[in-house]
Amino acid sequence: MQTTQHVLFERSEMKDCHLVRKKIREHIADKTNLPILIFPEGTCINNTSVMMFKKGSFEVGGTIHPVAIKYDPRFGDAFWNSTKYSMMTHIFNVMTSWAMVCNVWYLPPMVKEEEEDAVHFANRVKAVIAARGGMSVLPWDGGLKRKKVKESFKEEQQKKYCQIV
């Protein structure tokens, strides 16, 4: 990563987030620069859903070129369940799989509309990616893989379920 232009930051550190936003703006302002590759989910899940996108990359302006990626699990599973397998076990499983096959769809460029804020723009891009990949859209982020679900979130989902029933 030292030989390339990676931007590493601590998501919980507000100064880091502002610095990253500034670096991205500077990068996209220079039209001679290559595009930036950003994974706005911040983590991977089990290849069935698209989780909440972090809004930071949608706040800086510029054109988004969405890409939908979906792994085909018939030959090997690229998903690492870190609560179930160690990193070494996962690497061994990947390296001994027959193949890692994935479908990649390059979608039409998208630009934030005037009345849209970063969250709505991120959700619109996320919906397009999920639809093309045949995945469901999730309203929460990858933190739920490692943290307990907040009681308020459980209650909200229970209320929605009660309304359906």
Salt bridges, closest charged atoms under 4 A:
GLU26 OE2 - LYS22 NZ 3.73
GLU59 OE1 - ARG21 NE 2.87
GLU59 OE2 - LYS55 NZ 3.48
ASP72 OD2 - ARG74 NH2 2.42
GLU116 OE2 - ARG124 NE 2.74
ASP117 OD1 - HIS120 ND1 2.60
ASP141 OD2 - LYS54 NZ 2.97
GLU151 OE2 - LYS154 NZ 3.42
GLU156 OE2 - LYS160 NZ 3.59
